[in-house]
Structure formats: C-alpha cells, structure tokens
Amino acid sequence: MKSKAGEVVDSLSSIRDFIRWGASRFAEGRLFFGHGTDNALDEALFLVLNSLHLPYDLPADYFSSVLTREERKRVTEMIERRISERKPAAYLTREALFAGLPFYVDERVLVPRSPIAELIKRRFEPWLKPGQVDRVLDLCTGSGCIAIACAYAFPGTEVDAVDISAEALEVAEINVRKHGLVDRVHLVQSDLFDQLGEQRYDLIVSNPPYVSGEELEALPDEYHFEPKVGLHGGESGLDCVQRLLEGAAQHLTESGILIVEVGNSAETLQSLYPYVPFYWLEFEHGGDGVFLLTAQQVEVFQ
C-alpha cells in the first residue's frame, strides 16, 4: 500500500497543485507560522519554490509548469518534514529572506524576521540622513542579517556586528562572505558593549533577547528549535535590554539614534521607565514593539 506522500506524487502535477496541497496539509497539521511567513499558503509557496531551486518572485505563468517525478518527490518530502518535525521552514531550507536579501541560517541563530527590515529599506529616514551615517552597530547580530542589510542601505558605511555567541558569529561570517562584505561588516564577539572600547556610532540597532521566562515556556514548538540565548531575556524579559540602555549613551554620536526591538515586552519596559519618551515605531507591513531614542534621550540611563 502506498503512503500518503506516495499517493500525492502520483496525483499532483503542477507547481500550483503542490502549493495548494502544501497549504492544506499545513492547515490540517495546525502548524505555527511566525518565522518569515504568517500563513499556510505563504509557507507552502516558500518551501515549494525553494525545493525546486526557483526564485521567490517566480512569474505567475510558471505556476502551471508540470514537475518531474523527482521534483514531485522532493517537494512532497519537504512539506511532510515541515509537518512531522515542526521545525521553522528556514531551518529545513537553510535559507531565509530579510529586507529582500537571502541569508544562510541554521539552529545556531534565530530565524530572521524582525520588522526592523522595513526601517532598513527606508534607510531609517527621516531620523537619519544617508550621507551622514559613517558607522553602524548591530548588537546581538545573530545571523548578521541586520548588519548586512544596513551595509547595503548605507554604501561605504562601516558596520560592527556584535554577538555574545561564538556559534552565531560563525553563521554571521558565512553571510558576510556570501554578500561580499568582509571589508565593511566587522564581526565582534562581545557581551553587548564590553569589547567596543570608546567607539561611537551614528546608529545603534538591536534585536536582543526579550522573551520572559513564562512567555518562553508557552511558545509554540517551532520556537524551541531556536537558540535560547537569542530569545530568553531573563524572568522579566528585559535583562539584556536594560543593560543595553545603560551603555548606549557612551557609544552614540551626538546626533546618533538607538533603535531596539522588544516585542511583547514593550508594555513592561514602558512601565519600568515611565519618564522615558520611548518613540514606538509603526510599520506598514506588520510588527510592533520597536522603539527609537536619540543620543540625548538615552543619557538618562547613565
């Protein structure tokens, strides 16, 4: 008797067929989507096109193309793995998109998904003027996606990419080399600012760990494949964020800005510092919990 996967290989034919079938299987399996996509259809689209080595902006005319038997088998196995293993799709494909750029990822780093990508695409305007950005710092860089995207956004700018995890920096190095940015994106192993001396930056941007202990335990299965060091911010969720705020003033230029993602911990942060004028940014394509402070505003934490 053939397995369900075997029956599918024989009954479906086109790219469109497999995307539709994958979305149905994901909905049936009650998967969680939050690592680059937010729904079953987009997740299926990502996995099918990746399995076929096709671009994610594939013209619609190609969706009626008939797959070879080997291609059908490969796509089916990938979709079944996503259901049975519960791993985020990016860990299965070893690839994620961020700010329109491809990045290598594996279980040593979080899957890139920060709404900060939208700010990078806009070059942080109107808060920064591109011609006046000489140096950028990405704290808790992980895969290096924010640092690398900033290097693209500000040609000629020097970017320091910092992480406490040596394993994360190994992944970041793969991506820095992949994008040909070895001369401009500098990887530094450091606990936040510890190894940066007196260096100052026009922009400090960070997606630090900010998940509380209670929240971490309640997260869907997919999150538990990610490194805990990249998610867990202590019992309150804000241990790392508070230390970051305390050190930022010493590393910003006079006109520099600090941008930090704190996600669901935004309300807790605001209650801890009711006197701080956190500017909570809004996003056209979804996302929240990202604040902006100027160099003058962060001086209150010294």
Secondary structure as a PSIPRED ss2 file (coil, helix, strand):
# PSIPRED VFORMAT (PSIPRED V4.0)

   1 M C   1.000  0.000  0.000
   2 K C   1.000  0.000  0.000
   3 S C   1.000  0.000  0.000
   4 K H   0.000  1.000  0.000
   5 A H   0.000  1.000  0.000
   6 G H   0.000  1.000  0.000
   7 E H   0.000  1.000  0.000
   8 V H   0.000  1.000  0.000
   9 V H   0.000  1.000  0.000
  10 D H   0.000  1.000  0.000
  11 S H   0.000  1.000  0.000
  12 L C   1.000  0.000  0.000
  13 S C   1.000  0.000  0.000
  14 S E   0.000  0.000  1.000
  15 I H   0.000  1.000  0.000
  16 R H   0.000  1.000  0.000
  17 D H   0.000  1.000  0.000
  18 F H   0.000  1.000  0.000
  19 I H   0.000  1.000  0.000
  20 R H   0.000  1.000  0.000
  21 W H   0.000  1.000  0.000
  22 G H   0.000  1.000  0.000
  23 A H   0.000  1.000  0.000
  24 S H   0.000  1.000  0.000
  25 R H   0.000  1.000  0.000
  26 F H   0.000  1.000  0.000
  27 A H   0.000  1.000  0.000
  28 E H   0.000  1.000  0.000
  29 G H   0.000  1.000  0.000
  30 R C   1.000  0.000  0.000
  31 L C   1.000  0.000  0.000
  32 F C   1.000  0.000  0.000
  33 F C   1.000  0.000  0.000
  34 G C   1.000  0.000  0.000
  35 H C   1.000  0.000  0.000
  36 G C   1.000  0.000  0.000
  37 T C   1.000  0.000  0.000
  38 D C   1.000  0.000  0.000
  39 N C   1.000  0.000  0.000
  40 A H   0.000  1.000  0.000
  41 L H   0.000  1.000  0.000
  42 D H   0.000  1.000  0.000
  43 E H   0.000  1.000  0.000
  44 A H   0.000  1.000  0.000
  45 L H   0.000  1.000  0.000
  46 F H   0.000  1.000  0.000
  47 L H   0.000  1.000  0.000
  48 V H   0.000  1.000  0.000
  49 L H   0.000  1.000  0.000
  50 N H   0.000  1.000  0.000
  51 S H   0.000  1.000  0.000
  52 L C   1.000  0.000  0.000
  53 H C   1.000  0.000  0.000
  54 L C   1.000  0.000  0.000
  55 P C   1.000  0.000  0.000
  56 Y C   1.000  0.000  0.000
  57 D C   1.000  0.000  0.000
  58 L C   1.000  0.000  0.000
  59 P C   1.000  0.000  0.000
  60 A H   0.000  1.000  0.000
  61 D H   0.000  1.000  0.000
  62 Y H   0.000  1.000  0.000
  63 F H   0.000  1.000  0.000
  64 S H   0.000  1.000  0.000
  65 S C   1.000  0.000  0.000
  66 V E   0.000  0.000  1.000
  67 L C   1.000  0.000  0.000
  68 T C   1.000  0.000  0.000
  69 R H   0.000  1.000  0.000
  70 E H   0.000  1.000  0.000
  71 E H   0.000  1.000  0.000
  72 R H   0.000  1.000  0.000
  73 K H   0.000  1.000  0.000
  74 R H   0.000  1.000  0.000
  75 V H   0.000  1.000  0.000
  76 T H   0.000  1.000  0.000
  77 E H   0.000  1.000  0.000
  78 M H   0.000  1.000  0.000
  79 I H   0.000  1.000  0.000
  80 E H   0.000  1.000  0.000
  81 R H   0.000  1.000  0.000
  82 R H   0.000  1.000  0.000
  83 I H   0.000  1.000  0.000
  84 S H   0.000  1.000  0.000
  85 E H   0.000  1.000  0.000
  86 R C   1.000  0.000  0.000
  87 K C   1.000  0.000  0.000
  88 P C   1.000  0.000  0.000
  89 A H   0.000  1.000  0.000
  90 A H   0.000  1.000  0.000
  91 Y H   0.000  1.000  0.000
  92 L H   0.000  1.000  0.000
  93 T H   0.000  1.000  0.000
  94 R C   1.000  0.000  0.000
  95 E C   1.000  0.000  0.000
  96 A E   0.000  0.000  1.000
  97 L E   0.000  0.000  1.000
  98 F E   0.000  0.000  1.000
  99 A C   1.000  0.000  0.000
 100 G C   1.000  0.000  0.000
 101 L E   0.000  0.000  1.000
 102 P E   0.000  0.000  1.000
 103 F E   0.000  0.000  1.000
 104 Y C   1.000  0.000  0.000
 105 V C   1.000  0.000  0.000
 106 D C   1.000  0.000  0.000
 107 E C   1.000  0.000  0.000
 108 R C   1.000  0.000  0.000
 109 V C   1.000  0.000  0.000
 110 L C   1.000  0.000  0.000
 111 V C   1.000  0.000  0.000
 112 P C   1.000  0.000  0.000
 113 R C   1.000  0.000  0.000
 114 S C   1.000  0.000  0.000
 115 P C   1.000  0.000  0.000
 116 I H   0.000  1.000  0.000
 117 A H   0.000  1.000  0.000
 118 E H   0.000  1.000  0.000
 119 L H   0.000  1.000  0.000
 120 I H   0.000  1.000  0.000
 121 K H   0.000  1.000  0.000
 122 R C   1.000  0.000  0.000
 123 R C   1.000  0.000  0.000
 124 F C   1.000  0.000  0.000
 125 E C   1.000  0.000  0.000
 126 P C   1.000  0.000  0.000
 127 W C   1.000  0.000  0.000
 128 L C   1.000  0.000  0.000
 129 K C   1.000  0.000  0.000
 130 P H   0.000  1.000  0.000
 131 G H   0.000  1.000  0.000
 132 Q H   0.000  1.000  0.000
 133 V C   1.000  0.000  0.000
 134 D C   1.000  0.000  0.000
 135 R E   0.000  0.000  1.000
 136 V E   0.000  0.000  1.000
 137 L E   0.000  0.000  1.000
 138 D E   0.000  0.000  1.000
 139 L E   0.000  0.000  1.000
 140 C C   1.000  0.000  0.000
 141 T C   1.000  0.000  0.000
 142 G C   1.000  0.000  0.000
 143 S C   1.000  0.000  0.000
 144 G C   1.000  0.000  0.000
 145 C H   0.000  1.000  0.000
 146 I H   0.000  1.000  0.000
 147 A H   0.000  1.000  0.000
 148 I H   0.000  1.000  0.000
 149 A H   0.000  1.000  0.000
 150 C H   0.000  1.000  0.000
 151 A H   0.000  1.000  0.000
 152 Y H   0.000  1.000  0.000
 153 A H   0.000  1.000  0.000
 154 F C   1.000  0.000  0.000
 155 P C   1.000  0.000  0.000
 156 G C   1.000  0.000  0.000
 157 T C   1.000  0.000  0.000
 158 E E   0.000  0.000  1.000
 159 V E   0.000  0.000  1.000
 160 D E   0.000  0.000  1.000
 161 A E   0.000  0.000  1.000
 162 V E   0.000  0.000  1.000
 163 D E   0.000  0.000  1.000
 164 I C   1.000  0.000  0.000
 165 S C   1.000  0.000  0.000
 166 A H   0.000  1.000  0.000
 167 E H   0.000  1.000  0.000
 168 A H   0.000  1.000  0.000
 169 L H   0.000  1.000  0.000
 170 E H   0.000  1.000  0.000
 171 V H   0.000  1.000  0.000
 172 A H   0.000  1.000  0.000
 173 E H   0.000  1.000  0.000
 174 I H   0.000  1.000  0.000
 175 N H   0.000  1.000  0.000
 176 V H   0.000  1.000  0.000
 177 R H   0.000  1.000  0.000
 178 K H   0.000  1.000  0.000
 179 H C   1.000  0.000  0.000
 180 G C   1.000  0.000  0.000
 181 L C   1.000  0.000  0.000
 182 V C   1.000  0.000  0.000
 183 D C   1.000  0.000  0.000
 184 R C   1.000  0.000  0.000
 185 V E   0.000  0.000  1.000
 186 H E   0.000  0.000  1.000
 187 L E   0.000  0.000  1.000
 188 V E   0.000  0.000  1.000
 189 Q E   0.000  0.000  1.000
 190 S C   1.000  0.000  0.000
 191 D C   1.000  0.000  0.000
 192 L C   1.000  0.000  0.000
 193 F C   1.000  0.000  0.000
 194 D C   1.000  0.000  0.000
 195 Q C   1.000  0.000  0.000
 196 L C   1.000  0.000  0.000
 197 G C   1.000  0.000  0.000
 198 E C   1.000  0.000  0.000
 199 Q C   1.000  0.000  0.000
 200 R C   1.000  0.000  0.000
 201 Y E   0.000  0.000  1.000
 202 D E   0.000  0.000  1.000
 203 L E   0.000  0.000  1.000
 204 I E   0.000  0.000  1.000
 205 V E   0.000  0.000  1.000
 206 S E   0.000  0.000  1.000
 207 N C   1.000  0.000  0.000
 208 P C   1.000  0.000  0.000
 209 P C   1.000  0.000  0.000
 210 Y C   1.000  0.000  0.000
 211 V E   0.000  0.000  1.000
 212 S C   1.000  0.000  0.000
 213 G H   0.000  1.000  0.000
 214 E H   0.000  1.000  0.000
 215 E H   0.000  1.000  0.000
 216 L H   0.000  1.000  0.000
 217 E H   0.000  1.000  0.000
 218 A H   0.000  1.000  0.000
 219 L C   1.000  0.000  0.000
 220 P C   1.000  0.000  0.000
 221 D H   0.000  1.000  0.000
 222 E H   0.000  1.000  0.000
 223 Y H   0.000  1.000  0.000
 224 H H   0.000  1.000  0.000
 225 F H   0.000  1.000  0.000
 226 E C   1.000  0.000  0.000
 227 P C   1.000  0.000  0.000
 228 K H   0.000  1.000  0.000
 229 V H   0.000  1.000  0.000
 230 G H   0.000  1.000  0.000
 231 L C   1.000  0.000  0.000
 232 H E   0.000  0.000  1.000
 233 G C   1.000  0.000  0.000
 234 G C   1.000  0.000  0.000
 235 E C   1.000  0.000  0.000
 236 S C   1.000  0.000  0.000
 237 G C   1.000  0.000  0.000
 238 L C   1.000  0.000  0.000
 239 D H   0.000  1.000  0.000
 240 C H   0.000  1.000  0.000
 241 V H   0.000  1.000  0.000
 242 Q H   0.000  1.000  0.000
 243 R H   0.000  1.000  0.000
 244 L H   0.000  1.000  0.000
 245 L H   0.000  1.000  0.000
 246 E H   0.000  1.000  0.000
 247 G H   0.000  1.000  0.000
 248 A H   0.000  1.000  0.000
 249 A H   0.000  1.000  0.000
 250 Q H   0.000  1.000  0.000
 251 H H   0.000  1.000  0.000
 252 L E   0.000  0.000  1.000
 253 T E   0.000  0.000  1.000
 254 E E   0.000  0.000  1.000
 255 S E   0.000  0.000  1.000
 256 G E   0.000  0.000  1.000
 257 I E   0.000  0.000  1.000
 258 L E   0.000  0.000  1.000
 259 I E   0.000  0.000  1.000
 260 V E   0.000  0.000  1.000
 261 E E   0.000  0.000  1.000
 262 V C   1.000  0.000  0.000
 263 G H   0.000  1.000  0.000
 264 N H   0.000  1.000  0.000
 265 S H   0.000  1.000  0.000
 266 A H   0.000  1.000  0.000
 267 E H   0.000  1.000  0.000
 268 T H   0.000  1.000  0.000
 269 L H   0.000  1.000  0.000
 270 Q H   0.000  1.000  0.000
 271 S H   0.000  1.000  0.000
 272 L H   0.000  1.000  0.000
 273 Y C   1.000  0.000  0.000
 274 P C   1.000  0.000  0.000
 275 Y C   1.000  0.000  0.000
 276 V C   1.000  0.000  0.000
 277 P C   1.000  0.000  0.000
 278 F C   1.000  0.000  0.000
 279 Y E   0.000  0.000  1.000
 280 W E   0.000  0.000  1.000
 281 L C   1.000  0.000  0.000
 282 E C   1.000  0.000  0.000
 283 F C   1.000  0.000  0.000
 284 E C   1.000  0.000  0.000
 285 H C   1.000  0.000  0.000
 286 G C   1.000  0.000  0.000
 287 G C   1.000  0.000  0.000
 288 D C   1.000  0.000  0.000
 289 G C   1.000  0.000  0.000
 290 V E   0.000  0.000  1.000
 291 F E   0.000  0.000  1.000
 292 L E   0.000  0.000  1.000
 293 L E   0.000  0.000  1.000
 294 T E   0.000  0.000  1.000
 295 A H   0.000  1.000  0.000
 296 Q H   0.000  1.000  0.000
 297 Q H   0.000  1.000  0.000
 298 V H   0.000  1.000  0.000
 299 E H   0.000  1.000  0.000
 300 V H   0.000  1.000  0.000
 301 F H   0.000  1.000  0.000
 302 Q C   1.000  0.000  0.000
